[in-house]
Amino acid sequence: MKRGVFFVFSLLILSILGGCGLPKETRRGIGNEGFLNVLATPNDAEVYVNGQLMGNAEQFEKNPLELRSGTHKIEIRKAGFASEVREIYVGNQSRHTLKINLKKSP
């Protein structure tokens, strides 16, 4: 009889710990990412992060880029303009705003 009670009790504990006792989902990288808003003129300039095209600057004026923690090379390009390059460090839920005014190429 003791063995049966112990077995039922063990199953109950395991179901609590395995089921509702643990979180069902976790947010990706909590604290390990940062956010970057880009304000560029002209606002249709392309935004590159570590050499990868992310989109046009206007996309990231109100909806920031989410970047992994660390140092990133940000490049803003547009045909007919001199490119601008910046390095930023993001992490721990940091928020940055990058303001760039591209100059026309001679």
C-alpha positions as CSV (number, residue, x, y, z in Angstrom):
1,M,0.0,0.0,0.0
2,K,2.8,2.4,0.8
3,R,4.4,1.8,-2.5
4,G,1.2,2.7,-4.4
5,V,0.8,6.0,-2.5
6,F,4.4,6.9,-3.1
7,F,4.0,6.2,-6.8
8,V,0.9,8.4,-7.1
9,F,2.5,11.2,-5.0
10,S,5.6,11.0,-7.3
11,L,3.5,11.3,-10.4
12,L,1.7,14.3,-9.0
13,I,4.9,16.1,-8.1
14,L,6.4,15.4,-11.6
15,S,3.3,16.6,-13.4
16,I,3.3,19.8,-11.4
17,L,7.0,20.4,-12.1
18,G,6.8,19.3,-15.7
19,G,3.6,21.0,-16.5
20,C,2.4,24.2,-14.9
21,G,5.4,24.6,-12.6
22,L,7.7,25.8,-15.4
23,P,7.3,28.6,-17.9
24,K,5.8,27.6,-21.2
25,E,7.7,30.1,-23.2
26,T,10.6,32.5,-22.8
27,R,11.3,35.7,-24.5
28,R,14.3,35.6,-26.8
29,G,17.5,37.0,-25.3
30,I,16.0,38.9,-22.4
31,G,18.7,41.5,-21.5
32,N,21.0,40.3,-24.3
33,E,19.9,42.7,-27.0
34,G,19.6,46.3,-27.7
35,F,17.6,48.5,-30.0
36,L,18.6,51.0,-32.7
37,N,16.5,53.8,-34.3
38,V,17.9,55.3,-37.4
39,L,17.1,58.9,-38.4
40,A,18.8,59.5,-41.8
41,T,18.6,62.2,-44.4
42,P,17.6,61.2,-47.0
43,N,15.3,58.7,-45.2
44,D,15.3,56.2,-48.1
45,A,19.0,55.5,-47.5
46,E,19.9,51.8,-47.0
47,V,20.9,50.6,-43.6
48,Y,23.6,47.9,-43.3
49,V,24.5,46.1,-40.1
50,N,27.8,44.2,-40.1
51,G,27.6,44.3,-44.0
52,Q,24.1,42.9,-44.2
53,L,21.3,45.0,-45.7
54,M,18.5,45.5,-43.2
55,G,16.2,47.9,-45.1
56,N,15.7,51.6,-45.6
57,A,16.3,54.1,-42.8
58,E,12.6,55.2,-42.7
59,Q,11.7,51.7,-41.5
60,F,13.7,52.2,-38.4
61,E,12.6,55.7,-37.4
62,K,9.8,54.4,-35.2
63,N,10.4,50.6,-35.3
64,P,13.9,50.0,-34.0
65,L,16.2,47.4,-35.2
66,E,16.7,44.7,-32.6
67,L,20.4,43.8,-32.4
68,R,22.3,41.1,-30.3
69,S,24.5,42.3,-27.5
70,G,27.9,43.5,-28.8
71,T,29.6,45.9,-31.1
72,H,28.0,46.4,-34.5
73,K,29.2,48.3,-37.6
74,I,26.3,50.4,-39.0
75,E,26.6,51.8,-42.5
76,I,24.2,54.1,-44.2
77,R,24.3,54.2,-48.0
78,K,22.5,55.9,-50.9
79,A,23.6,56.2,-54.5
80,G,24.9,59.8,-55.2
81,F,25.8,60.3,-51.5
82,A,29.0,59.6,-49.4
83,S,28.4,56.6,-47.1
84,E,28.6,57.0,-43.3
85,V,29.9,54.3,-41.0
86,R,29.5,54.1,-37.2
87,E,30.2,51.5,-34.6
88,I,27.8,51.1,-31.7
89,Y,27.7,48.8,-28.7
90,V,24.2,47.5,-27.8
91,G,23.1,45.2,-24.9
92,N,21.2,45.0,-21.7
93,Q,18.0,46.4,-23.3
94,S,19.9,49.6,-24.4
95,R,18.2,52.0,-26.8
96,H,20.2,54.1,-29.3
97,T,19.3,56.6,-31.9
98,L,21.6,57.2,-34.8
99,K,21.2,60.5,-36.6
100,I,23.0,60.7,-40.0
101,N,22.9,63.4,-42.6
102,L,24.5,62.0,-45.8
103,K,26.4,64.5,-47.9
104,K,26.1,64.5,-51.7
105,S,29.0,63.0,-53.6
106,P,31.0,65.5,-55.7
